[in-house]
Amino acid sequence: MLILLAFIIVFHITSAALLFISTIDNAWWVGDNFSTDVWRMCATNTSTCVAITDQFREYRSIQAVQAAMILSTIFCCVAFLVFILQLFRLKQGERFVLTSIIQLLSCLCVMIAASIYTDRHEELHKSHEYSIEVSEGQYGYSFVLAWIAFAFTLISGVMYLVLRKRK
């Protein structure tokens, strides 16, 4: 049981780390001389960064992605705290349902964010407000990490739903 508990804790912390990295790091859309995420666009050859503000045509889509990723990260951290509290408060045989619900909400939020970015990426990167051409790029590792975090949070949410407190 102790090994299972350690695995679940490590899996949850890994999910939270993936969410933090994918939310913060500047690599959702990359090219030869630029990298961009949901916060800013950076030119690698001049080392200048431009914040994505309401001057951009698709700023509302970016704001939706920002909000969903932040909510996902917050839900994942709250789910971990609730799990630790339930670990000491639940009676033997009860399930970690509240932790599971919060973790599945985290999963839903990261899925929404990555789905919006996937759907709107063409319009996002054709904006004339960028200082360089960013339409010729590809998805970066932060975007991939967001989808991996989706899978991890889904799996851990289901694990918490099935998990019972034992001796």
C-alpha positions as CSV (number, residue, x, y, z in Angstrom):
1,M,0.0,0.0,0.0
2,L,2.9,2.4,0.8
3,I,4.4,1.8,-2.7
4,L,1.0,2.5,-4.3
5,L,0.6,5.7,-2.3
6,A,4.1,6.8,-3.2
7,F,3.4,6.2,-6.9
8,I,0.2,8.2,-6.8
9,I,1.9,11.1,-5.1
10,V,4.8,11.1,-7.6
11,F,2.3,10.8,-10.5
12,H,0.3,13.8,-9.1
13,I,3.4,15.9,-8.6
14,T,4.6,15.1,-12.1
15,S,1.2,16.2,-13.5
16,A,1.5,19.5,-11.6
17,A,5.0,20.0,-12.9
18,L,3.9,19.4,-16.4
19,L,1.1,21.9,-16.0
20,F,3.5,24.5,-14.6
21,I,6.0,24.1,-17.4
22,S,3.5,24.1,-20.1
23,T,1.8,27.2,-18.7
24,I,5.0,29.2,-18.1
25,D,7.5,28.2,-20.7
26,N,7.7,30.1,-24.0
27,A,7.4,27.2,-26.5
28,W,3.8,26.6,-27.6
29,W,4.6,27.7,-31.2
30,V,8.2,27.7,-32.4
31,G,10.1,28.5,-35.6
32,D,13.6,29.0,-36.7
33,N,14.0,32.5,-35.3
34,F,11.1,32.8,-32.8
35,S,9.1,31.2,-30.1
36,T,5.7,32.1,-28.8
37,D,3.3,31.0,-26.1
38,V,0.2,32.3,-24.6
39,W,2.0,35.2,-22.9
40,R,4.6,36.6,-25.2
41,M,6.4,36.2,-28.5
42,C,10.2,36.2,-28.5
43,A,12.6,36.6,-31.5
44,T,15.6,34.4,-30.8
45,N,18.0,36.2,-33.1
46,T,17.5,39.6,-31.4
47,S,16.5,38.4,-27.9
48,T,13.5,40.7,-27.8
49,C,10.1,39.7,-26.4
50,V,6.8,41.3,-27.1
51,A,3.9,40.7,-24.7
52,I,0.6,39.5,-26.2
53,T,-1.9,42.3,-25.3
54,D,-5.3,43.3,-26.3
55,Q,-3.8,44.9,-29.5
56,F,-3.7,41.4,-31.0
57,R,-6.7,40.5,-33.1
58,E,-7.2,37.1,-31.4
59,Y,-6.5,38.2,-27.9
60,R,-9.7,36.8,-26.5
61,S,-8.8,33.4,-27.6
62,I,-5.4,33.7,-26.0
63,Q,-7.0,34.9,-22.8
64,A,-9.3,31.9,-22.8
65,V,-6.2,29.6,-23.1
66,Q,-4.4,31.6,-20.4
67,A,-7.3,31.3,-18.0
68,A,-7.9,27.6,-18.6
69,M,-4.2,26.8,-18.1
70,I,-4.0,28.8,-14.9
71,L,-7.2,27.2,-13.6
72,S,-5.9,23.7,-14.5
73,T,-2.7,24.3,-12.6
74,I,-4.6,25.7,-9.6
75,F,-7.1,22.8,-9.6
76,C,-4.2,20.3,-9.8
77,C,-2.4,21.8,-6.7
78,V,-5.7,22.1,-4.8
79,A,-6.4,18.4,-5.6
80,F,-3.1,17.4,-4.2
81,L,-3.7,19.3,-0.9
82,V,-7.2,17.8,-0.7
83,F,-5.7,14.4,-1.2
84,I,-3.3,14.9,1.6
85,L,-6.1,16.1,3.9
86,Q,-8.3,13.2,2.9
87,L,-5.5,10.8,3.5
88,F,-5.6,11.6,7.2
89,R,-9.3,12.4,7.5
90,L,-11.1,9.6,5.6
91,K,-12.3,6.5,7.3
92,Q,-11.0,3.2,6.1
93,G,-12.8,2.0,2.9
94,E,-13.9,5.4,1.7
95,R,-12.9,6.7,-1.7
96,F,-11.1,9.9,-2.6
97,V,-14.1,11.3,-4.5
98,L,-13.5,15.0,-3.8
99,T,-9.8,14.7,-4.9
100,S,-10.9,12.9,-8.1
101,I,-13.5,15.6,-8.9
102,I,-11.0,18.4,-8.5
103,Q,-8.4,16.5,-10.5
104,L,-10.9,15.8,-13.3
105,L,-11.7,19.5,-13.4
106,S,-8.0,20.2,-13.9
107,C,-8.1,17.7,-16.7
108,L,-11.1,19.4,-18.3
109,C,-9.4,22.9,-18.1
110,V,-6.1,21.8,-19.7
111,M,-8.1,20.0,-22.4
112,I,-10.1,23.2,-23.1
113,A,-7.0,25.3,-23.2
114,A,-5.1,23.0,-25.6
115,S,-8.2,22.5,-27.8
116,I,-8.7,26.2,-28.1
117,Y,-5.1,26.7,-29.1
118,T,-5.3,23.9,-31.6
119,D,-8.4,25.3,-33.2
120,R,-7.3,28.9,-33.3
121,H,-3.6,28.6,-33.9
122,E,-3.8,29.7,-37.6
123,E,-5.7,32.9,-36.7
124,L,-3.5,33.5,-33.7
125,H,-0.3,33.5,-35.7
126,K,-1.5,35.4,-38.8
127,S,-1.9,38.6,-36.7
128,H,-0.1,41.6,-38.1
129,E,0.8,42.8,-34.6
130,Y,3.8,40.4,-34.4
131,S,7.1,42.0,-35.2
132,I,8.2,39.0,-37.3
133,E,6.4,36.4,-39.3
134,V,5.2,33.6,-37.0
135,S,2.8,31.8,-39.2
136,E,5.5,29.4,-40.5
137,G,6.1,27.5,-37.3
138,Q,5.2,24.3,-35.6
139,Y,3.9,23.3,-32.2
140,G,6.5,23.4,-29.5
141,Y,7.2,21.2,-26.6
142,S,5.1,23.2,-24.1
143,F,2.0,22.5,-26.2
144,V,2.9,18.8,-26.3
145,L,3.5,18.9,-22.5
146,A,0.0,20.4,-22.1
147,W,-1.5,17.4,-23.9
148,I,0.6,15.0,-21.8
149,A,-0.6,16.8,-18.7
150,F,-4.1,16.3,-19.9
151,A,-3.5,12.5,-20.0
152,F,-1.8,12.5,-16.7
153,T,-4.5,14.4,-14.9
154,L,-7.2,12.2,-16.5
155,I,-5.4,9.1,-15.3
156,S,-4.8,10.4,-11.8
157,G,-8.4,11.6,-11.6
158,V,-9.6,8.1,-12.4
159,M,-7.1,6.6,-10.1
160,Y,-8.4,8.7,-7.2
161,L,-12.0,7.7,-8.1
162,V,-11.1,4.0,-7.9
163,L,-8.7,4.3,-4.9
164,R,-9.9,3.3,-1.5
165,K,-8.3,4.1,1.8
166,R,-6.8,1.0,3.3
167,K,-4.7,0.2,6.3
